[in-house]
Structures are given as C-alpha cells and as structure tokens.
Amino acid sequence: MVEVIVLSDMNVILRGKTKDIVKDMVAKGFANSQSEAIRLAIISFGEKRFLDETALVNAKLDRIDRDIASGKRKLLAADQALGSYATHLK
C-alpha cells in the first residue's frame, strides 16, 4: 500500500521504513502530524549536516595550523600571495 501525504503544494510518498518512522514520530508525540514529523526530520537533517560540515572545516583549519607551525606550509602575506596583483587589493 502506498501512502500519499499532501503538503500544501507537494505530495510525498512514504513507504517502508520512512513511513514507519513518520507514523512513530506522531504516535509517540514527537510531532502532532505527519507533515510536522517530516518538517522536523528535514530540520534535523539540515542541522546535522551543518554541524558535520563545520566539524570538517574546523579539522581542516587545525591541520593547516599544525602544518604552518611545523614548517610544512608557509604563511604568506597578502602582497606575497598576490604578487603583481597586490596593487589591485587596495
């Protein structure tokens, strides 16, 4: 059986596990409706992705800082990095 959920101008078809999760969210009181359950899930996904991305960026910046401190990378001033284009910076 296919269940169609109408969201203002959008239809979402849920089957199997996704359908069960949405129904459980409503049954257990995490959401008042299936639409709200889907909105909460989307928000949760977005927040998790943002946090994961932030952690990756911070890890990369930490690695760059360690490389600079150990001499593996060289930190350049803007005029050194831009060379002859430095005049366009101002």
Helices and strands as residue ranges (DSSP letters): E 3-7, E 10-14, H 16-27, H 34-70, H 78-82, G 83-89
